[in-house]
């Protein structure tokens, strides 16, 4: 019976030893797998940090490009507004030129009639010097008005003026 008990104890100890060895082998494999998984996790963590760094750099570059683009859009918008204001101003000046040209043209017709009647009246009253002086004053004022009218017409047509001195008794080639 003691032998049997010894074999049983020895058998139990062997089973315990085998189970302990089996558990140690399992623990060793578990630790190896844990170590391997830790290494893989560290590699993935480094890759993630690298990708985050690249993403942050790309975001920074994108923000710089966005800011530059916004600045260019703002500059071009201001330039377009300035050009639009210049165009409106130019259109207003052109309208004023057309209006002044139309008025000057009509006024020139009136002055031509006044000049014609003054010339005719001066021919008729050669002897009356007081009346001739008054008509001459009307004629001179009319000629000054005609000169202003030509300037307005030249402005409305954007022509360069070429003033010429004409004497009363000299006939222009234009009127012959």
Secondary structure, DSSP 8 states (H G I E B T S, - for coil): -HHHHHHHHHHHHHHHHHHHHHHHHHHHHHHHHHHHHHHHHHHHHHHHHHHHHHHHHHHHHHHHHHHHHHHHHHHHHHHHHHHHHHHHHHHHHHHHHHHHHHHHHHHHHHHHHHHHHHHHHHHHTTT-HHHHHHHHHHHHHHHHHHHHHHHHHHHHHT---------TT---GGG-
